[in-house]
Amino acid sequence: MSSHNKISDWFYQYSNDIYHYLLYRFGSTDVEDLVQEVFIRAMMGYDSFRSDSSPKTWLFTIARNVAIDENRKKAPNMWKWFIDYDLNLERKQGTLDVSPGKRCINH
């Protein structure tokens, strides 16, 4: 059986489990693209699959890595929001030191 056929079989067997795992990790029903990403990575890395482990275990490892990568993509935007929020709050409170080369809070 070709690698493409095996991945297709695994998709039908395990995609629902992968979906629920990613749903649990992200708390959002918008994880279909991530499920597809898991199986795309499985297809591309099929040669690294060791048949001494379960395909489900391997796919869940890929799903975990996809989730980690997705969180990393979102993290910079989250930090930017917190920094912008803090700067705006400091400006409103008058505690922001805007001297050249400085950004400190006056107490």
Summary of the structure (lengths in Angstrom):
residues: 107
radius of gyration: 21.8
end to end distance: 70.2
largest distance: 70.2
contacts: 244
relative contact order: 0.10
helix: 74%
strand: 4%
